[in-house]
């Protein structure tokens, strides 16, 4: 195979006013570049890591899991499993208030989960993560019982993120869900100040936070979808931190060679794949899907495009995921066998397919170009169609309107394969618009109530092998999380999943 030429990424930087520059460098002020505006700040209405990177500072859950991946108490100070795992009693933290002054108590916990599991929660993507919860019972002001339909071995971790973030009952009932979407209130270390869609969200320190006041005064998240622009703003001092997945591999030297900046690379749970339309077109044929996988040299892509900042994967999970099988091998790079399978399936040379990608992901854009070149070598002509990220994620994929292949990036925020596998493969889930497999549904449902770790791990590994055998996607790689950080930022700890808790972060005035 001839060497694949890498495309150069160029973009013009956005000029900021002197006022913006002074604000970014002000004492006690931190500015962060995020590649995507989630479009809603309601915990039940999101799945995006860019939501979590902001909202981890606005909201608290009953539990908390930080960059060290250890689960610790948060709004619950302790918990006890009862009734063979079908009831969990939480003792709640006293003296906590929401940002609007409303008291946190057992009623707030019940309201949060009634809402999540009810009609409002059904409109968002988080409800299926918490289906094991039958109801929440208030025992007294600071004690609640979670009654479960069946044991959920991942529930305590789920309570540390996304839909389980505790919300204020009185505030939502007074102002409504739509207002809450754009004016979030939680119990976290920073409180909401203002939000300009597609531009920025501004937070300020909540001095009365139960864990102590943050060292920063204000935090501004700027939504900068163009990677080169984000890096230029970092170099200019108008941004202090650029968070994943913004930084293109090709711009690593730019950051490393700047004396005012640090590049921080950490192993992450983020995996990349090209998933297939298994319902129609040539990729409805399993032989074609396997041929496409075997046509692509994934290790060469990692070495040449990703500068070694990734590891190949055999299933849609990385080594940090519970359920990962280190012995599992992906289909090999074998163009000759790929051509044979395509011929057997009746695919004519020159057949056209479309690959849908996130338009602002320049690194994956290069990967997609490489994939297209490999496919051309076995007789398939692939065109790449970029979409604005929110359009691809919210409109195109869930509605089943993709091309033959589409980019799927997944953070696996629970570090458990269930969070990926159930949402990607179970019939009716928003990330599974094409496929329905009763046997796979059974396997996915069966593992959810197994509390024996060894047994459950084996079941998850079986699911991984089953989906790989059906070739439901091209599992590409597990990529590191890359942060660009101004050296004036102190006490910064890079999170594997971009969920930055900024309580202890400060900035130097020098």
C-alpha positions as CSV (number, residue, x, y, z in Angstrom):
1,X,0.0,0.0,0.0
2,X,1.4,3.4,-0.9
3,X,2.0,5.8,1.9
4,X,-1.1,7.8,2.7
5,X,-0.6,11.5,2.6
6,X,-1.8,13.4,5.6
7,X,-4.0,16.4,5.1
8,X,-2.9,19.7,6.6
9,X,-5.2,21.5,8.9
10,X,-5.3,25.2,8.8
11,X,-7.7,27.7,10.4
12,X,-7.6,31.4,11.2
13,X,-7.7,32.4,14.8
14,X,-10.4,34.6,16.2
15,X,-9.1,38.0,17.4
16,X,-10.1,38.9,21.0
17,X,-10.3,42.4,22.3
18,X,-7.8,43.8,24.9
19,X,-10.7,43.6,27.4
20,X,-11.1,39.9,26.7
21,X,-7.4,39.3,27.1
22,X,-7.3,41.1,30.4
23,X,-10.3,39.2,31.7
24,X,-8.7,35.9,30.8
25,X,-5.5,36.8,32.6
26,X,-7.2,38.4,35.6
27,X,-6.3,37.1,39.1
28,X,-8.7,34.4,40.1
29,X,-10.1,34.0,36.6
30,X,-9.7,30.9,34.5
31,X,-10.8,30.5,30.9
32,X,-11.2,27.0,29.3
33,X,-11.7,26.2,25.6
34,X,-14.3,23.5,25.0
35,X,-15.0,22.2,21.5
36,X,-18.8,21.9,21.8
37,X,-21.8,23.7,23.4
38,X,-23.9,20.8,24.7
39,X,-27.1,22.9,24.0
40,X,-28.7,22.0,27.4
41,X,-27.5,22.1,30.9
42,X,-30.2,19.8,32.3
43,X,-28.5,16.5,33.6
44,X,-31.2,14.3,32.2
45,X,-30.9,15.8,28.7
46,X,-27.3,15.0,27.8
47,X,-24.7,12.4,27.2
48,X,-21.8,14.7,26.2
49,X,-18.5,14.7,27.9
50,X,-18.3,18.5,27.1
51,X,-21.4,18.9,29.3
52,X,-19.7,17.0,32.1
53,X,-16.5,19.0,31.9
54,X,-18.6,22.1,32.8
55,X,-21.3,20.6,34.9
56,X,-19.1,18.6,37.2
57,X,-18.5,22.0,38.8
58,X,-22.2,23.1,38.9
59,X,-23.8,19.9,40.2
60,X,-23.1,17.2,42.8
61,X,-24.2,13.6,42.8
62,X,-24.7,11.3,45.8
63,X,-21.3,9.9,45.0
64,X,-18.2,11.4,43.3
65,X,-15.5,9.8,41.2
66,X,-12.5,12.0,40.4
67,X,-9.4,11.7,38.2
68,X,-8.0,8.9,40.3
69,X,-11.2,6.9,39.4
70,X,-11.9,6.1,43.1
71,X,-15.6,6.4,44.2
72,X,-16.1,8.5,47.3
73,X,-19.0,10.1,49.2
74,X,-20.4,13.4,47.9
75,X,-24.0,14.4,48.8
76,X,-24.3,11.0,50.5
77,X,-21.9,10.5,53.3
78,X,-22.5,6.7,53.5
79,X,-24.6,3.9,52.1
80,X,-25.6,0.4,52.9
81,X,-26.8,-2.4,50.6
82,X,-29.8,-4.3,51.9
83,X,-32.2,-7.0,50.8
84,X,-29.5,-8.8,48.8
85,X,-28.6,-5.7,46.8
86,X,-32.2,-4.7,45.9
87,X,-32.3,-1.8,48.4
88,X,-29.6,0.8,49.1
89,X,-29.9,3.1,52.0
90,X,-28.1,6.5,51.7
91,X,-27.3,8.8,54.6
92,X,-27.3,12.3,53.2
93,X,-25.0,15.2,54.0
94,X,-26.6,17.9,56.2
95,X,-26.2,21.6,55.9
96,X,-26.0,21.7,52.1
97,X,-27.8,24.3,50.1
98,X,-28.4,24.8,46.4
99,X,-27.0,27.9,44.7
100,X,-30.4,29.6,45.0
101,X,-30.5,29.0,48.8
102,X,-32.9,26.1,48.6
103,X,-32.0,23.4,51.1
104,X,-30.7,20.0,50.0
105,X,-32.5,17.1,51.6
106,X,-34.1,13.7,51.0
107,X,-37.0,15.4,49.1
108,X,-34.5,16.8,46.6
109,X,-33.1,13.3,46.0
110,X,-36.6,11.8,45.5
111,X,-37.6,14.7,43.1
112,X,-34.4,14.2,41.1
113,X,-35.1,10.5,40.5
114,X,-38.8,10.8,40.0
115,X,-38.1,13.3,37.3
116,X,-35.3,11.3,35.7
117,X,-37.4,8.1,35.7
118,X,-40.6,9.9,34.7
119,X,-42.0,11.7,31.6
120,X,-39.4,14.4,31.5
121,X,-36.6,11.9,31.8
122,X,-38.0,9.9,28.9
123,X,-37.3,12.8,26.6
124,X,-33.5,12.5,27.2
125,X,-30.8,9.9,26.7
126,X,-30.0,9.2,30.4
127,X,-33.1,7.3,31.6
128,X,-32.0,3.9,30.4
129,X,-28.8,4.1,32.6
130,X,-31.0,4.0,35.7
131,X,-33.8,1.6,34.8
132,X,-32.8,-0.7,37.7
133,X,-34.2,2.0,40.1
134,X,-37.9,1.3,40.9
135,X,-38.4,4.2,43.2
136,X,-36.8,6.4,45.9
137,X,-38.3,6.4,49.4
138,X,-37.8,9.2,51.8
139,X,-37.1,7.7,55.3
140,X,-36.4,11.1,57.0
141,X,-35.0,14.4,56.0
142,X,-31.5,13.0,55.5
143,X,-32.1,9.3,54.7
144,X,-33.4,7.7,51.5
145,X,-33.9,4.2,50.3
146,X,-33.3,3.3,46.6
147,X,-35.6,0.3,45.8
148,X,-34.2,-1.6,42.9
149,X,-36.0,-3.9,40.5
150,X,-32.8,-5.9,40.5
151,X,-29.3,-5.4,41.7
152,X,-27.2,-3.0,39.6
153,X,-23.5,-3.5,40.1
154,X,-22.7,-0.2,38.4
155,X,-25.3,2.0,40.1
156,X,-23.0,3.7,42.7
157,X,-20.7,4.8,39.8
158,X,-23.7,6.0,37.8
159,X,-24.8,8.1,40.7
160,X,-21.6,10.1,40.3
161,X,-22.5,11.5,36.9
162,X,-24.9,12.8,34.3
163,X,-28.6,12.1,34.9
164,X,-28.1,11.4,38.6
165,X,-26.9,14.9,39.4
166,X,-29.2,16.3,42.2
167,X,-31.4,19.2,41.1
168,X,-33.5,21.7,43.1
169,X,-37.2,20.8,43.3
170,X,-38.6,24.3,44.1
171,X,-36.5,26.1,41.5
172,X,-37.6,23.7,38.7
173,X,-41.2,23.7,39.8
174,X,-41.2,27.6,39.9
175,X,-39.3,28.3,36.6
176,X,-39.9,25.1,34.5
177,X,-37.8,22.7,32.7
178,X,-36.9,24.9,29.7
179,X,-35.6,27.6,32.0
180,X,-33.6,25.1,33.9
181,X,-32.0,23.9,30.6
182,X,-30.4,27.3,30.2
183,X,-30.1,28.5,33.8
184,X,-28.8,25.5,35.8
185,X,-28.8,25.4,39.6
186,X,-27.0,22.8,41.6
187,X,-25.0,22.3,44.8
188,X,-21.5,22.3,43.2
189,X,-18.5,24.4,43.9
190,X,-19.3,26.9,41.1
191,X,-22.6,28.6,40.3
192,X,-24.1,29.7,37.0
193,X,-23.7,33.3,36.0
194,X,-24.6,33.5,32.2
195,X,-24.9,31.5,29.1
196,X,-24.5,32.6,25.5
197,X,-25.4,29.7,23.2
198,X,-22.4,28.6,21.0
199,X,-20.3,31.3,22.6
200,X,-19.6,30.7,26.3
201,X,-20.9,29.8,29.8
202,X,-19.7,31.7,32.8
203,X,-19.5,30.5,36.4
204,X,-18.5,32.0,39.7
205,X,-17.3,30.5,42.9
206,X,-20.0,29.3,45.4
207,X,-18.4,30.3,48.7
208,X,-20.9,28.2,50.7
209,X,-20.1,24.9,49.0
210,X,-20.0,22.0,51.5
211,X,-16.5,21.0,50.4
212,X,-15.1,24.5,50.9
213,X,-14.9,27.6,48.7
214,X,-13.0,27.2,45.4
215,X,-9.6,29.0,45.0
216,X,-10.8,30.6,41.7
217,X,-13.2,33.5,41.5
218,X,-14.6,32.8,38.1
219,X,-14.5,30.2,35.3
220,X,-15.4,30.9,31.7
221,X,-15.9,28.1,29.2
222,X,-15.6,29.3,25.6
223,X,-17.0,27.1,22.9
224,X,-14.4,27.0,20.2
225,X,-15.1,24.2,17.6
226,X,-12.1,24.9,15.4
227,X,-9.0,23.2,16.9
228,X,-6.5,25.5,15.4
229,X,-8.4,28.5,16.7
230,X,-8.5,27.0,20.2
231,X,-4.7,26.4,20.2
232,X,-4.1,29.9,18.9
233,X,-6.1,31.3,21.7
234,X,-4.2,29.2,24.2
235,X,-0.9,30.6,22.7
236,X,-2.2,34.1,22.9
237,X,-3.1,33.8,26.6
238,X,-6.8,34.3,26.0
239,X,-7.5,30.7,27.0
240,X,-5.8,28.9,29.9
241,X,-6.8,25.3,29.2
242,X,-7.8,23.5,26.0
243,X,-9.7,20.3,26.9
244,X,-10.1,17.1,24.9
245,X,-10.9,16.2,22.2
246,X,-9.8,19.4,20.7
247,X,-6.0,19.3,20.1
248,X,-5.1,17.8,16.7
249,X,-2.1,15.4,16.8
250,X,-0.4,17.6,14.3
251,X,-0.4,20.5,16.7
252,X,1.3,18.7,19.6
253,X,4.7,20.2,18.7
254,X,3.2,23.7,18.7
255,X,2.2,23.3,22.3
256,X,5.3,21.4,23.4
257,X,7.6,24.0,21.8
258,X,5.8,27.0,23.5
259,X,7.7,27.9,26.8
260,X,4.4,29.1,28.4
261,X,2.5,26.0,27.8
262,X,2.4,22.3,28.9
263,X,0.9,19.4,27.0
264,X,-0.7,16.9,29.3
265,X,-1.5,13.4,27.9
266,X,-3.4,10.8,30.0
267,X,-4.9,7.4,29.2
268,X,-8.6,7.8,28.7
269,X,-11.7,5.6,28.3
270,X,-12.4,7.3,24.9
271,X,-12.7,4.9,22.0
272,X,-13.2,5.7,18.3
273,X,-15.0,3.5,15.8
274,X,-16.7,3.7,12.5
275,X,-20.1,2.0,12.9
276,X,-22.1,0.4,10.1
277,X,-25.5,0.8,8.7
278,X,-26.5,-2.9,9.2
279,X,-30.0,-2.4,7.8
280,X,-29.5,-1.4,4.2
281,X,-26.9,-1.0,1.4
282,X,-23.8,-3.2,1.0
283,X,-23.0,-2.9,4.8
284,X,-26.1,-4.9,5.6
285,X,-24.0,-7.9,4.6
286,X,-21.8,-9.2,7.4
287,X,-19.2,-10.3,4.8
288,X,-18.9,-6.8,3.5
289,X,-18.5,-5.3,7.0
290,X,-15.7,-7.8,7.7
291,X,-14.0,-7.0,4.4
292,X,-14.1,-3.3,5.2
293,X,-12.5,-4.0,8.6
294,X,-9.8,-6.2,7.0
295,X,-9.0,-3.6,4.4
296,X,-7.8,-1.0,7.0
297,X,-4.4,-1.0,8.6
298,X,-5.3,0.5,12.0
299,X,-1.8,0.2,13.5
300,X,-0.4,2.2,10.6
301,X,-3.1,4.9,11.2
302,X,-2.1,5.0,14.9
303,X,1.6,5.3,14.1
304,X,1.4,7.8,11.3
305,X,-1.6,10.0,12.1
306,X,-2.0,9.7,15.9
307,X,1.8,9.8,16.7
308,X,1.4,6.8,19.0
309,X,-1.1,8.6,21.2
310,X,-3.6,5.7,21.0
311,X,-3.8,1.9,21.3
312,X,-5.7,-0.4,18.9
313,X,-8.9,-2.0,20.2
314,X,-10.6,-5.3,19.4
315,X,-14.0,-4.3,20.7
316,X,-15.6,-0.9,21.4
317,X,-13.8,-0.4,24.7
318,X,-10.3,0.3,26.0
319,X,-8.1,-1.3,28.7
320,X,-9.7,0.9,31.4
321,X,-13.1,-0.6,30.8
322,X,-14.5,-3.4,33.0
323,X,-15.2,-6.1,30.5
324,X,-12.1,-5.5,28.4
325,X,-10.5,-8.8,27.3
326,X,-6.8,-8.4,26.7
327,X,-6.6,-11.7,24.9
328,X,-9.2,-10.7,22.3
329,X,-7.7,-10.1,18.8
330,X,-9.2,-7.8,16.2
331,X,-9.6,-9.0,12.6
332,X,-6.2,-8.7,10.8
333,X,-5.2,-6.2,8.1
334,X,-5.6,-8.5,5.1
335,X,-6.5,-6.7,1.8
336,X,-6.5,-9.9,-0.2
337,X,-9.1,-11.6,2.0
338,X,-11.1,-8.3,2.0
339,X,-11.2,-8.4,-1.8
340,X,-12.3,-12.1,-1.7
341,X,-15.1,-11.4,0.7
342,X,-16.3,-8.4,-1.3
343,X,-16.3,-10.5,-4.5
344,X,-18.2,-13.3,-2.7
345,X,-20.8,-10.8,-1.5
346,X,-21.3,-9.5,-5.1
347,X,-19.9,-6.0,-4.5
348,X,-18.7,-4.5,-7.8
349,X,-15.4,-2.6,-8.0
350,X,-16.1,1.1,-7.8
351,X,-19.1,0.8,-5.5
352,X,-19.7,4.0,-3.7
353,X,-20.3,4.5,0.1
354,X,-20.6,7.5,2.4
355,X,-18.7,8.0,5.7
356,X,-20.3,10.6,8.1
357,X,-17.9,12.4,10.5
358,X,-17.8,15.3,13.0
359,X,-16.8,18.3,10.9
360,X,-14.8,19.9,13.7
361,X,-12.7,16.8,14.5
362,X,-9.7,17.5,12.3
363,X,-7.7,14.5,13.7
364,X,-10.5,12.1,12.9
365,X,-10.9,13.8,9.5
366,X,-7.4,12.6,8.7
367,X,-8.2,9.1,9.9
368,X,-11.3,9.1,7.7
369,X,-9.2,10.1,4.7
370,X,-6.8,7.3,5.4
371,X,-9.7,4.8,5.7
372,X,-11.1,6.0,2.4
373,X,-7.7,5.4,0.8
374,X,-7.5,1.9,2.2
375,X,-11.0,1.1,0.9
376,X,-10.2,2.4,-2.5
377,X,-7.3,-0.1,-2.7
378,X,-9.9,-2.9,-2.4
379,X,-12.3,-1.4,-4.9
380,X,-14.7,0.7,-2.7
381,X,-14.9,4.4,-3.3
382,X,-15.8,6.3,-0.1
383,X,-16.8,9.9,0.2
384,X,-16.6,11.7,3.5
385,X,-19.4,13.9,4.7
386,X,-18.7,16.2,7.6
387,X,-21.6,17.4,9.9
388,X,-21.7,19.9,12.7
389,X,-21.3,17.7,15.7
390,X,-24.7,18.4,17.4
391,X,-26.4,17.7,14.1
392,X,-24.7,14.4,13.6
393,X,-25.3,13.3,17.2
394,X,-28.8,14.6,17.7
395,X,-30.4,14.4,14.3
396,X,-28.5,12.1,11.8
397,X,-27.5,9.1,13.9
398,X,-30.6,8.6,16.1
399,X,-32.9,9.0,13.1
400,X,-31.0,6.4,11.1
401,X,-30.1,8.8,8.3
402,X,-26.4,8.1,8.1
403,X,-24.3,6.8,5.3
404,X,-23.0,3.3,5.2
405,X,-20.5,4.2,8.0
406,X,-20.5,6.9,10.6
407,X,-18.1,8.1,13.3
408,X,-18.8,7.1,16.8
409,X,-16.7,8.5,19.6
410,X,-17.6,7.2,23.1
411,X,-16.2,8.1,26.5
412,X,-17.4,5.2,28.5
413,X,-17.8,7.4,31.6
414,X,-18.6,4.6,34.0
415,X,-15.5,2.7,33.0
416,X,-17.8,-0.3,32.5
417,X,-18.5,-1.9,29.2
418,X,-22.2,-2.0,30.0
419,X,-22.5,1.8,29.5
420,X,-21.2,1.4,26.0
421,X,-22.6,-1.9,24.9
422,X,-26.2,-1.4,26.1
423,X,-26.5,2.0,24.5
424,X,-24.8,0.9,21.3
425,X,-26.4,-2.5,20.7
426,X,-29.7,-2.9,22.5
427,X,-32.8,-2.7,20.4
428,X,-34.4,0.8,20.4
429,X,-31.5,2.7,21.9
430,X,-30.7,6.0,20.2
431,X,-27.2,4.9,19.2
432,X,-28.5,1.8,17.6
433,X,-30.7,3.0,14.8
434,X,-30.3,0.1,12.5
435,X,-29.8,-3.2,14.3
436,X,-32.1,-5.5,16.4
437,X,-30.7,-8.8,17.7
438,X,-32.8,-10.6,20.2
439,X,-29.9,-12.8,21.4
440,X,-27.7,-9.8,21.9
441,X,-30.6,-8.0,23.8
442,X,-30.8,-11.0,26.1
443,X,-27.1,-11.0,26.8
444,X,-27.1,-7.3,27.5
445,X,-30.0,-7.5,29.9
446,X,-28.7,-10.6,31.7
447,X,-25.4,-9.1,32.8
448,X,-27.0,-6.0,34.3
449,X,-28.2,-7.7,37.5
450,X,-25.1,-9.9,38.1
451,X,-23.3,-8.9,41.3
452,X,-20.5,-11.5,41.0
453,X,-17.7,-9.5,39.4
454,X,-15.9,-12.4,37.8
455,X,-19.1,-13.9,36.3
456,X,-20.2,-10.5,35.0
457,X,-16.8,-9.7,33.5
458,X,-17.0,-13.0,31.6
459,X,-20.5,-12.1,30.3
460,X,-19.3,-8.7,29.2
461,X,-16.4,-10.3,27.4
462,X,-18.8,-12.7,25.7
463,X,-20.8,-9.7,24.5
464,X,-17.6,-8.1,23.1
465,X,-16.8,-11.3,21.2
466,X,-20.3,-11.6,19.9
467,X,-20.5,-8.0,18.5
468,X,-17.0,-8.3,17.0
469,X,-18.1,-11.6,15.3
470,X,-21.0,-9.7,13.8
471,X,-18.7,-6.9,12.8
472,X,-21.1,-4.1,14.0
473,X,-18.4,-1.5,13.7
474,X,-14.7,-1.0,12.9
475,X,-13.1,-0.8,16.4
476,X,-10.3,1.7,15.6
477,X,-8.4,2.8,18.7
478,X,-8.5,4.0,22.3
479,X,-7.0,7.5,22.2
480,X,-5.3,9.5,25.0
481,X,-6.9,12.6,26.4
482,X,-4.7,15.6,25.4
483,X,-4.8,18.9,27.4
484,X,-3.1,22.1,26.5
485,X,-2.4,24.1,29.7
486,X,-1.0,27.5,30.4
487,X,1.8,27.3,33.0
488,X,0.1,30.0,35.1
489,X,-2.5,27.3,36.0
490,X,-1.7,25.6,39.3
491,X,-2.9,22.4,41.0
492,X,-4.4,21.2,37.7
493,X,-5.1,17.5,37.5
494,X,-6.0,16.1,34.1
495,X,-9.1,13.9,34.2
496,X,-9.1,10.8,31.9
497,X,-12.8,11.5,31.0
498,X,-12.5,15.4,30.8
499,X,-14.7,15.7,34.0
500,X,-12.6,18.5,35.6
501,X,-13.4,19.4,39.1
502,X,-11.8,22.9,39.6
503,X,-12.2,23.4,43.3
504,X,-8.5,23.3,44.1
505,X,-7.2,24.9,40.8
506,X,-5.7,28.4,41.0
507,X,-3.9,30.7,38.7
508,X,-0.6,32.6,39.2
509,X,-0.6,36.4,38.8
510,X,2.9,36.3,37.3
